[in-house]
Amino acid sequence: MILVSLISHDATEEPTIGPHIQLNNWMGYVGVFISYYLMKVFIGWSALTFPLLGIGWGVYTLLDRDFKPLIRFTAYTISVFILLSIFAALILFHVEDGVALAFQFTGSFSVQIGRLVEDFFGVWGAFLTTVGLLIVTVQGWLGFSWKKFFEDIRHHVEMWLAAWKRSGESRKKPDSKKSVKVTVPISFEESEPVQEPPLTDAVPSVTLEAEPQKHAPQPEIATAEAEGDEIENGTRSLDLDEIAIEEAVVEEEIDYDKTTAKVPRREYKLPSADLLDTPPEIEQSISRDELLRNAEILVQTLDSFGVQGKVTHIAPGPVITRYEIEPGPGVRVAKIASLSDDIARVMKARRVRIIAPIPGKNSVGVELPNPKPEIVYLKSVINSEKFTESEGLLTIALGKTTSGEMFVADLAKMPHLMIAGATGSGKSVCINVIITSLLYRARPNQLKFILIDPKKLELSIYRQLVGYHLITGEGMDEHVLTKPKNAVQALRAAELEMEKRYEILSEVTVRNIEQYNERAISTGAFEPLPYIVVVIDELADLMITAAKEVEEPITRLAQMARAVGIHLIIATQRPSVDVITGVIKANFPTRIAFQVAQKNDSRTILDQNGAEKLLGRGDMLFQYAGSAVPTRLHCALVTLEEIESILDH
């Protein structure tokens, strides 16, 4: 009604007009009264904001939304348009016939205030005062912070300077690796092998000096074909009977649906494993003869560089095969670790990872990729005995080990997880596997998610969990949080929930959420508390826009939230020190590293080299809290179609 009255306003019509007169206002005398006082007496055409705000209040009332953010928005909106009306009046004062126009378009109130300000401050002072107040009000209206604006500029400049400095150093650094054209066989001058630090901190880096030419013969490096000919002709001295070759591990699958059928049915039913793609029959990708052939070539390659040793064990897996080499007397493991690139060249492998030494053994592990890597399907891990028999509610079906064994982990014991990896390495698939695994374990009353996805791509599919597992803060305009402001608000809300839960646990005199829920079930005096898992898909984007606001709640949650059932999973494709700060890193002892571009990134996430030697496509290193050596895993695969089927069930 107010909107129609204002739209049909006629400046010649006033409330004192007599009866029985044709009115132009569509709302009659009521419309004349409303439009006269709001437009002619108050703030002119800026009064249109009042009915529009009224519509917003009506929508919020119908949707039963929280009015707190709307109250703030309404106050700032009215203030902005009043100041705009006064500013327009100040401009019209200095236009021909401007005073009459000011009364018509900005209202009597704006004209009087404009004259008062101009009398006090003068013409230019009035303009500057009004513009200053308008800027401050608009700043509050939009939630803009000049401090944050200049901090962002400083941060981007520092990042640009650091990148420019690194690029300058890389241009100045001489290239230590020369390109050599290879023929068969090849003789090289005895030279110092390229040194790389070993994969574990326990083994120091050793500089090897070349011996005089007269004490060492010239090594010959043969290609795989030439080595194979020598093996067939029996010219090699390696005793193949002494090599122990493991059989590829194929675990028996269990029907996951039968295990969930033992649980009494409730309103919500856990998804069926039939919603996942069935893996094909597993065929061994590499034969016994090929394994022995590769072992022979490996020994010959090491021998050509003056490293004596023998292959004692071969462990084939779904993606890589590990060859365990027992070094000869006096051979340093650091020297073997430095030959990874040479071994990769001879074996025609994309990357070779060397474990020097294997923990608990006197041998060195050389991991070579299989010619036909196997895809690890999530259904095979979900149906495994380790997953179905696990007691942990937050058990995650991660994938398989290098030997083919199923690997599961309990998020509650981690208690927080950090994931890093380059684009396309499998990081996003791993996040989907984690979320999907938890959906197979916990019902909505047992588990809640807070999903933060600044990239707006990876986690948007989980909007269907609204009303079930997904929760957001009050007054937010999105369910999967993509805006930095909403992300900070959600992290603050999780921090407040943590403090609230500590008070609840203190009243019941229990130490953690497990004891609280056990007592709740046994006594029935109160409801169990659900676990809360906060997933941040790209931490780098949040750290660029709101570093301090994000780092503080993440640090507090990581330090204290475990006991009350709140767990964090953060992921980034930029594992640099400006993203994974020392404070954040110290509180995330459990980490997953996918393939990264350089050794520095691997050391940032794992405190050691190794991730730069991974193969990509789900190949990862998993480091448990307190473990010095990470475990190499192959992440399970879950497709978007499978996720949609699970969400639709």
Number of C-alpha atoms within 10 A of each C-alpha: 11 18 19 15 23 24 14 16 23 17 13 10 16 16 14 9 12 8 8 6 7 8 16 15 20 16 19 13 19 15 24 26 18 20 32 23 17 21 24 25 17 21 28 27 20 20 24 20 15 16 16 13 16 14 13 13 17 12 12 14 12 8 9 9 15 13 14 10 12 16 12 12 16 18 12 18 17 16 17 20 19 21 22 19 25 26 23 17 29 26 15 20 18 11 11 9 10 15 17 14 15 25 22 19 22 29 27 21 20 27 29 14 16 24 17 13 19 17 12 10 13 13 17 10 14 20 18 14 15 18 15 12 14 19 14 12 18 17 14 15 17 10 9 12 11 9 8 14 12 11 16 17 13 12 17 14 12 12 14 12 12 12 12 12 12 12 12 11 11 11 10 9 9 8 8 6 7 6 5 6 6 11 10 11 11 13 13 9 9 16 14 12 15 15 17 19 17 24 23 19 13 10 14 12 16 15 13 14 9 11 11 9 11 7 7 11 11 17 19 16 24 22 19 17 13 13 22 18 12 15 17 10 9 10 10 13 9 17 11 13 9 11 17 13 16 13 14 19 17 13 15 9 15 18 16 23 15 11 12 17 11 8 10 7 10 8 5 10 16 19 21 16 18 14 15 20 16 12 12 8 6 11 9 15 15 16 10 14 9 11 16 20 20 18 23 23 25 23 17 24 24 21 16 15 20 17 20 19 19 24 25 18 19 24 20 28 27 27 25 28 21 21 26 26 25 20 20 12 9 8 14 16 22 21 24 27 23 19 20 20 18 17 22 17 15 16 21 15 14 13 19 23 25 26 21 23 26 16 13 6 10 12 23 23 24 25 24 23 23 16 12 12 14 17 18 22 20 27 21 26 27 27 22 22 17 20 25 22 12 15 11 15 17 25 23 25 31 26 28 26 23 23 22 23 19 26 19 20 18 16 21 18 15 18 23 25 22 22 27 32 28 19 16 14 22 23 28 22 20 24 21 20 23 20 20 20 21 21 20 23 22 20 20 18 14 15 22 23 24 23 25 30 23 21 15 14 10 17 22 16 13 19 16 15 17 13 9 14 22 20 18 23 18 14 13 17 11 12 20 27 26 20 17 20 16 20 26 23 20 23 22 20 16 23 20 14 16 22 15 13 20 19 12 15 17 12 9 12 11 15 13 17 22 16 14 21 18 12 17 16 12 10 10 11 9 12 13 17 17 19 23 23 25 22 22 25 26 23 25 22 17 25 20 19 19 18 20 13 18 21 20 17 20 22 17 15 23 23 16 17 25 20 19 24 20 27 25 23 21 22 26 22 23 22 24 17 13 14 21 23 14 11 12 18 19 12 19 23 20 23 23 24 32 35 28 25 16 13 17 18 26 24 17 20 29 24 15 20 22 28 30 22 24 24 21 20 17 26 27 30 24 21 22 20 16 8 11 15 18 21 14 22 25 30 27 27 21 19 14 12 12 17 18 14 14 19 16 10 10
